[in-house]
Amino acid sequence: MNLSHDTTIEDILNYKKEEIKAYLKQENQKVSGSKHELARRALEHNLSLIHISEPTRPLYISYAVFCLK
């Protein structure tokens, strides 16, 4: 299973449940749940959270941005 920046949950759901589980196991992720839960977990694993803050502004502003790995 190859995931890219434009992979959608529908793309992942086209795989068999066992293929999704194999991908998650390879990535050391939890492999239990429904096919939809596994697909969501695979898609989320393909994202990375970046924290950005602007401490120089009068009001401290903080952002959380999801970016593709």
Protein Blocks (a to p, Z undefined) as FASTA:
>chain_A
ZZdfkbcfklmmmpcfklmmmmmmmnopafedcfklmmmmmmmmmpccdddddfkbmbac
dddddddZZ
